[in-house]
Amino acid sequence: MSDQDSQSGGFEVLEPANLVVLGDKKGQSKAFGGLLIGIVDDEKYSNKVRYVCVGVDGKEYEITGNAALSRRVKHEHIGCLVKFIFKGMARGSGNEYKEIDVLAQPRSKTTEEQKKKFPRWIEFETPNDKPQQQPDAASVEDVDSM
C-alpha cells in the first residue's frame, strides 16, 4: 500500500468530469464562456478556488482558478454571463504567468435571447432583473382606499 493509499483510505481523488483549464497546452482551453453559478474551494489546492459555470449545452463546468481570475471574478458576479480568454504567457517579477481577459456582463445588460440560451438564468433572477410593471388605475385606487 502506497503512502497515498494510506492517506485516502484506498480511495482516489476524483476530478470534476468537466474541468476546464485555461491555456494553450494539450487538453487546455483557450476560451470559455457561460453563466457563472458559483465559486467553490479547490479541493486540491487550499489557496485556490474554482469557478462553476453552465455552458450553452446546459452542462456544468469548473474552471480552475489562477491569479488572473481571482483578482477580478467576485461573488457578486454569480448569476452573470462571463467569458475567460487565454491571451498567452507573460513574464513579470521573475515569474511567468497566464494573461487572461476576464469579461462579465452586468445582468441588466443581458438580452432575452441570451437568457434563453441559459435556462438556469431564472435561478439567479432578482426583482431588479424583471421588467417593472406600472400599476393600473384600479389597483392604485384600491391602495388609496386602504
C-alpha angles and dihedrals in degrees: 000000000000125000089253092053092051093049094051098035091247093305124126123228108244122213120216111273091234102044113159121200114188115224145081100269126105111291093017128112125233092206143008133185132182149109111308107226103166151353114224136180114264105241091206098052119035095206097049137074135204126225114228113210137170116226126212086264089065093244124128118241130189114215114203114241128237138163093278091058101034093058093052112026110077136176090259087067091065107117093029129110110251138187126199116193123186108221100179142273122307135187126226136152089005093301131104116225141173118262107216128175110221118200127181125182115215110240091238089062096051112113126224088246091056091047090055090056090058109047091183089065088095090064089068099037114128131190088262090060095055121083110258114241120213112232114247120241094258094056092049090053091048091055093048091053093056 
